[in-house]
Amino acid sequence: MPRVVVLSKSRYGSSEKYATWIAEELEADLFAADSFDAKKFHSYECVVFGGSLYASELIGINVINENFETLRNKKVVLFSVGASPARPEVLEEIKLKNLSPEMICHAEFHHLRGALTSIN
């Protein structure tokens, strides 16, 4: 099985929950994106990143964009988590706002629904 790492950046826990489920299913290493040492990307064949979406901004995506050269020859799967519907035009807007043109062409991208939280 290829070595896989799953990274997440979560504000209220939904992205982290999805990342945990994915890592368990793939028997992958799991890290919070903020605590992952990007020098370790070379140890993996596949990188999965998930982050919360706020006003079309995918938090934590900088760890992917800043390391594109290292990730160029790896499988990269990205997912956003938020309340936005997964309509094609919405997904395209998310990709254009958050990913370099090279990463848009290279990475597989998915959008997952987040949990609704109450504000007290």
N, C-alpha and C positions, 0 to 999 in steps of 0.2 A: 504494500500500500504506500502511495506517495506521502511524503511528509507534508503535513498541512498545518498552517497556523491560522487561527481565527482571532481577529482583533475587533474590539468594539469600543465605542464612545457613547455613553448613555447618560441622559439627564435624569430621567424618572424610572429607568429600569427595563423598559421594553427591548431596547437594542441589546442590552446585556443578556436578557432572557433568551432572545432568539440566538445570540452568539453561543450561549451555553448549550442550547439544544443542538445546534449545528456541530459544535465541537464534540459533543458526546456521540452523536451519530457517526461522525467521521473519525472518531478516536484521534482528534487533533489537539494540538497545544492551544491553550486559550489565554489571552492577555487583554487587559485594558490597554487601549491604544496609547494612552499617555505613559504607561510604564514599560512599553516594549522598546527594546534597543534595536533600532533599525539596522545595525550591523549584523543582526541575526537573520535578516531576510535571506541571505545566501544559503542558509541551512534548510530552506523549505522549497518544495516544488510548486506548492499552491498556497495562495494567500487569500483569505476571506476577510473582508472588512465590512462592518455594519455600524451605522451611526444614526443618531436622532436627526430629524429634519425640522428646522425652524425657519419659517419664511423662505423656503426653498434652499436654505443653507444646510449642508450636510456637515454636522460638527465632527471634528477629528479627521476629516478626509486629507488633511495636510500630510499625514504620515504616508499616505499612498502617493499623492502628487509629488512630494519632495523626493521620493525614492523611485521614480519611474524608471530611471536607467537600470537600477538593480532588479526591478520587477519585469522588465521588458521581455525576458525569456521564461517567465513563469505564468502559470494560470492564475488569473486574478478575478475574483468574484466579489462584487460590491452589493450591499443592500442598504437602503435607507428605511427608516421607520418613522411613520408620522400619520397625521390625519388626512393628508392629501390623498385624493382618489388616484388609483393606478391607471388613469387614462393615458394613452400614448403621448398626447401633447404635454401633459404634466410631467411624465417621465423624461421627455426630451428637455424640458425646461430645467429640471433638476440636474440632468447630466451636463447641459451647457453651462450652468451656473457654477458647478463644482468640480468638473474634470477638465483636464487639458485635452486638446483634440486627439493627441496620441492615446491617452488613457480611454477616451470614449471609444476609439476603434479597438483597443486591446482588451478591455475588461468586459465581463458579463455583468449586467446591472439588473437589480430587482428592487421593487418597493413593497414593503410589508406594512400592514396596519398596526398602529400603536394602540396602547390602552388609553382609555379616557380616564383622566384623574380629576378629582373634585378639588376645588380651591376653597379653603376655609378662611 
